[in-house]
Amino acid sequence: MSRVEFTPKGVCSRHISFDLEDGKLYNVKFEGGCDGNLKAIGKLVEGQDAEKVAAILEGNICGFKNTSCGDQFAKAIKEALP
């Protein structure tokens, strides 16, 4: 299992971390941002296929921004995958 640490850009969350094992996501944590929503994302993706999660969240925007915490999470996943 590898631990991934990612610093998002252009969003309210300051840090994203998660474990990646056999292409599955575990222990997803966001620091900062919309606490309840980001905790919910972590619960929803626990044990899910990382590529599938990235495909679902990629391109999601937040308000007037051209990205979101979910979109940044997708970027982190894609960078971490082989």
C-alpha positions in Angstrom: 0.0 0.0 0.0 1.4 3.4 -0.9 0.4 6.7 0.8 -0.2 9.6 -1.5 0.1 13.2 -0.4 -1.1 16.0 -2.8 -1.3 19.7 -2.5 -4.3 20.9 -4.5 -4.4 24.2 -6.4 -7.2 26.7 -6.8 -9.5 25.2 -4.2 -10.3 25.6 -0.5 -8.8 22.4 0.6 -5.1 22.7 1.4 -4.1 19.0 1.3 -5.4 15.6 0.1 -4.0 12.3 1.2 -5.0 8.7 0.5 -3.8 5.2 0.3 -3.6 3.3 -3.0 -3.5 -0.5 -3.0 -4.1 -2.7 -6.0 -5.7 0.2 -7.8 -8.2 0.8 -5.0 -8.6 3.9 -2.7 -8.5 3.9 1.1 -8.3 6.4 3.9 -9.0 9.5 1.8 -8.6 12.7 3.8 -9.0 16.3 2.8 -7.6 19.2 4.9 -9.7 22.3 4.7 -12.5 22.8 2.3 -16.2 21.9 2.8 -15.7 19.5 5.7 -18.9 17.5 5.5 -18.9 17.1 1.7 -15.3 16.1 1.6 -15.7 13.6 4.4 -18.6 12.1 2.4 -16.4 11.8 -0.7 -13.9 9.9 1.4 -16.6 7.5 2.6 -18.1 7.0 -0.8 -14.8 6.1 -2.5 -13.4 3.8 0.2 -12.3 0.6 -1.5 -13.4 1.8 -4.9 -11.4 1.5 -8.1 -9.2 4.6 -8.4 -9.4 5.0 -12.2 -13.2 4.9 -12.0 -13.3 7.5 -9.2 -10.9 9.8 -11.1 -13.1 9.5 -14.3 -16.2 10.4 -12.4 -14.7 13.4 -10.5 -12.5 14.8 -13.2 -13.7 18.1 -14.7 -16.1 18.9 -11.8 -16.1 22.6 -11.0 -17.0 24.6 -7.9 -18.8 27.9 -8.2 -16.9 30.3 -10.4 -13.6 28.3 -10.2 -12.5 26.1 -13.1 -11.7 23.2 -10.7 -13.0 21.7 -7.4 -11.7 19.6 -4.6 -13.1 16.6 -6.4 -11.4 17.6 -9.6 -8.1 18.1 -7.7 -8.6 14.7 -6.1 -8.9 13.2 -9.6 -5.6 14.9 -10.6 -3.9 13.4 -7.5 -5.3 9.9 -8.3 -4.1 10.1 -12.0 -0.6 11.3 -10.9 -0.4 8.4 -8.4 -1.5 5.6 -10.8 1.2 3.8 -12.8 
